[in-house]
Amino acid sequence: MNYDINILIVEDLLTTRLFLRRTLKKLGYTNVVLSEDGEVAIKELELKPFDLIISDWHMPNMDGLAFYKALSKNRKWSEIPFLLITAEKERNKVVEAVEAGIKEYLVKPVKPENLSNKIKEVVFGGVG
């Protein structure tokens, strides 16, 4: 199946960016743009519309939480589904993300089937 949506991946580690892009392509998502941090991602958002943002939490320059907060303040970008992917498992960190407004969260290592289900849930409104 081929899903015609634009996905922005924001991740500082090149190997993880490439893994996510390869995984998404195998799942049928071919329109994938890679960014190494929130600052670069904002420049990408200014160039074209996106249907989903998948962001790491810990990155240089602008981390995932600061990036999410910047998006939330912009009417153009505040409604884009946002999926935070991180190695953070501690309860206080999860609470911090939720309090910032992040509703969707996956803990690394990300399994392709979990990523697929989460994308279907946040972009298409359900799994299936």
C-alpha positions in Angstrom: 0.0 0.0 0.0 1.2 3.5 -0.8 0.1 6.4 1.5 0.3 9.8 -0.1 1.2 12.0 2.9 4.1 14.2 3.7 6.1 13.2 6.7 8.8 15.2 8.4 11.4 13.3 10.5 13.3 15.4 13.0 16.2 13.4 14.5 19.8 14.4 15.2 21.3 10.9 14.7 21.8 10.1 11.1 21.5 6.4 11.5 18.1 6.8 13.2 16.9 9.2 10.6 17.8 6.8 7.8 16.3 3.8 9.8 13.0 5.7 10.2 13.0 6.7 6.5 13.7 3.2 5.4 11.0 1.8 7.7 8.5 4.3 6.6 9.2 3.5 2.9 8.7 -0.2 3.6 5.4 0.7 5.3 4.3 2.6 2.1 5.1 6.2 3.1 7.3 7.5 0.3 7.1 11.3 0.9 9.6 11.6 3.8 11.8 14.6 4.5 14.7 14.4 7.0 15.8 17.1 9.5 18.5 17.0 12.1 16.9 19.3 14.7 14.0 21.6 15.3 15.6 24.7 13.8 16.2 22.9 10.5 12.7 21.4 10.7 11.1 24.8 10.9 12.8 25.8 7.7 11.4 22.7 6.1 7.9 23.6 7.3 8.2 27.0 5.7 8.9 25.3 2.3 6.1 22.8 2.2 3.1 21.4 4.1 3.4 18.2 6.2 0.7 15.8 7.3 2.8 14.3 10.2 5.9 15.2 12.2 7.9 12.5 13.9 10.5 14.0 16.2 13.1 12.9 18.6 13.2 14.5 22.0 16.9 15.1 22.7 18.6 17.1 19.9 21.1 20.0 19.8 20.0 23.6 19.0 16.2 22.9 19.5 15.1 19.8 21.1 11.8 18.0 20.4 9.9 19.6 23.3 11.0 23.2 22.3 10.2 22.3 18.7 6.7 21.1 19.6 6.1 24.3 21.7 7.2 26.5 18.7 4.8 24.6 16.4 2.0 25.0 18.9 2.3 28.8 18.8 2.0 28.9 15.0 -1.5 28.6 13.6 -0.2 27.1 10.4 1.6 24.2 12.1 -0.3 23.7 15.4 -2.7 21.2 14.0 -0.1 18.9 12.3 -0.1 15.5 14.1 3.1 15.2 16.2 4.7 12.0 17.3 7.5 12.2 19.8 10.0 9.3 19.7 12.5 9.1 22.5 14.5 6.8 24.8 12.9 8.6 27.8 10.9 6.2 29.9 10.9 7.9 33.2 7.5 8.8 34.5 8.4 12.5 35.2 9.7 12.9 31.6 6.5 11.4 30.2 4.5 13.8 32.4 6.6 16.7 31.2 5.8 15.8 27.5 2.1 15.4 28.2 2.0 18.7 30.2 3.6 20.4 27.1 0.6 19.1 25.1 2.2 16.1 23.4 -0.4 13.4 23.0 1.5 10.8 21.0 4.7 9.2 22.2 6.7 6.1 21.3 9.7 4.8 23.2 12.9 3.7 21.4 13.7 1.2 20.0 10.8 1.7 17.7 9.3 -1.4 16.1 7.9 -1.0 12.6 4.5 -2.4 13.5 4.2 0.0 16.5 5.2 2.9 14.3 2.7 1.9 11.6 -0.2 1.6 14.1 0.6 4.9 15.7 0.7 6.7 12.3 -2.6 5.2 11.3 -4.0 6.3 14.6 -2.8 9.9 14.5 -3.1 10.6 10.8 -6.0 8.4 9.6 -8.0 8.2 12.9 -7.6 4.5 13.6 -5.7 1.3 13.2 -6.4 -1.0 10.2 
